[in-house]
């Protein structure tokens, strides 16, 4: 590698960490509500190697994602990205396997505009199926 390379990384954080950190959105704290981190890294050939340029945390109620996180939603159970609409821009699909008492949901968040939810009612999945546990683009 010569010079610097920018790398975008998406990481799910579906449950509380062992340090007891809870998800707090708009003043409401929920255990295991979950979140997703969007990281922009700068990889260089310097001794430091990697620097963080930008970080954004997404949860229900932030970043164009409607609703609010409830205990056990586990947003970030699975995450994937791609040009799903074939319009040249990268969107995200986020899994929340614990949403609605374990029925689960997937959330499509385009590069611009509001997110949309695909849950049990639309997907026709069985009760308690944990929709959004596994995603593949």
C-alpha positions as CSV (number, residue, x, y, z in Angstrom):
1,X,0.0,0.0,0.0
2,X,1.3,3.4,-1.0
3,X,-0.1,6.6,0.6
4,X,-3.5,6.5,2.3
5,X,-6.6,4.5,1.6
6,X,-10.1,5.3,3.0
7,X,-12.1,2.4,4.2
8,X,-15.8,2.5,5.3
9,X,-16.7,-0.1,7.9
10,X,-20.2,-0.9,9.3
11,X,-20.4,-2.7,12.6
12,X,-23.5,-3.9,14.6
13,X,-23.7,-3.6,18.3
14,X,-26.9,-5.5,19.0
15,X,-26.6,-6.0,22.8
16,X,-25.2,-4.3,25.8
17,X,-21.5,-4.8,26.3
18,X,-20.2,-6.4,29.5
19,X,-19.2,-2.9,30.7
20,X,-22.9,-2.2,31.2
21,X,-23.3,0.4,28.5
22,X,-26.9,0.9,27.5
23,X,-28.3,2.5,24.3
24,X,-29.7,6.0,25.0
25,X,-31.7,7.8,22.3
26,X,-33.6,11.0,22.9
27,X,-33.1,10.6,26.7
28,X,-34.6,7.0,26.8
29,X,-32.2,4.3,27.9
30,X,-33.0,0.7,26.8
31,X,-31.1,-2.5,27.6
32,X,-30.1,-4.4,24.4
33,X,-31.9,-2.0,22.1
34,X,-28.8,-2.1,19.9
35,X,-27.1,0.3,17.5
36,X,-24.9,0.3,14.4
37,X,-21.6,2.1,14.0
38,X,-20.5,3.6,10.7
39,X,-16.7,4.2,10.7
40,X,-14.6,5.9,8.2
41,X,-11.0,4.8,8.6
42,X,-7.8,6.1,7.0
43,X,-5.3,3.4,6.4
44,X,-1.7,4.7,5.9
45,X,1.8,3.5,5.8
46,X,2.7,5.6,8.8
47,X,3.8,3.9,12.1
48,X,0.3,4.6,13.5
49,X,-1.3,2.7,10.5
50,X,-5.0,3.4,11.1
51,X,-6.7,6.6,12.0
52,X,-10.4,7.2,12.6
53,X,-11.7,10.0,10.4
54,X,-15.4,9.9,11.3
55,X,-17.8,7.8,13.3
56,X,-21.6,7.8,13.3
57,X,-23.9,5.8,15.5
58,X,-27.3,4.8,14.2
59,X,-30.2,3.6,16.4
60,X,-34.0,3.6,16.1
61,X,-35.0,7.3,16.4
62,X,-31.8,8.6,14.9
63,X,-30.1,8.9,11.5
64,X,-33.3,8.7,9.5
65,X,-34.5,5.5,11.2
66,X,-38.0,5.9,12.7
67,X,-39.4,4.6,15.9
68,X,-37.6,4.1,19.1
69,X,-35.4,1.3,20.5
70,X,-37.0,-0.9,23.1
71,X,-35.3,-3.4,25.4
72,X,-34.3,-6.5,23.5
73,X,-34.6,-5.1,19.9
74,X,-31.0,-6.0,19.2
75,X,-30.6,-3.6,16.3
76,X,-27.3,-4.5,14.5
77,X,-27.8,-8.3,14.9
78,X,-26.7,-8.4,11.3
79,X,-25.6,-5.6,8.9
80,X,-24.9,-5.4,5.2
81,X,-24.5,-2.8,2.5
82,X,-24.8,-2.5,-1.2
83,X,-26.4,-0.7,-4.1
84,X,-29.8,-2.5,-3.5
85,X,-31.8,-0.1,-5.7
86,X,-29.2,0.0,-8.5
87,X,-29.0,3.8,-8.5
88,X,-25.3,4.0,-7.9
89,X,-25.5,4.8,-4.2
90,X,-24.8,2.5,-1.3
91,X,-27.6,1.8,1.2
92,X,-27.6,-0.2,4.5
93,X,-29.8,-3.1,5.6
94,X,-29.8,-3.6,9.4
95,X,-31.2,-6.5,11.2
96,X,-33.0,-6.2,14.6
97,X,-33.8,-9.9,15.4
98,X,-35.4,-9.1,18.8
99,X,-37.8,-6.4,17.5
100,X,-41.5,-7.0,18.4
101,X,-40.8,-9.7,21.0
102,X,-38.5,-11.8,18.8
103,X,-40.4,-11.5,15.5
104,X,-37.5,-9.4,14.2
105,X,-37.3,-6.9,11.4
106,X,-35.0,-5.6,8.8
107,X,-34.4,-1.9,8.1
108,X,-33.4,-0.5,4.8
109,X,-31.6,2.8,5.1
110,X,-30.8,4.4,1.8
111,X,-27.9,6.9,1.4
112,X,-30.5,9.7,1.4
113,X,-34.0,9.8,2.7
114,X,-35.8,7.9,5.4
115,X,-35.4,4.3,6.3
116,X,-38.1,1.7,5.7
117,X,-38.9,-1.4,7.8
118,X,-39.7,-4.9,6.5
119,X,-41.1,-7.0,9.3
120,X,-43.2,-10.1,9.9
121,X,-46.4,-8.6,8.4
122,X,-44.7,-7.9,5.1
123,X,-42.3,-10.8,5.0
124,X,-44.8,-13.3,6.2
125,X,-42.3,-14.9,8.6
126,X,-43.5,-17.0,11.6
127,X,-43.9,-15.5,15.1
128,X,-40.6,-15.5,17.0
129,X,-38.6,-16.1,13.8
130,X,-36.0,-13.4,14.5
131,X,-36.2,-11.8,11.1
132,X,-32.9,-9.9,10.5
133,X,-30.7,-12.5,12.3
134,X,-28.8,-13.1,9.1
135,X,-28.3,-10.8,6.1
136,X,-26.4,-11.3,2.9
137,X,-26.0,-8.8,0.1
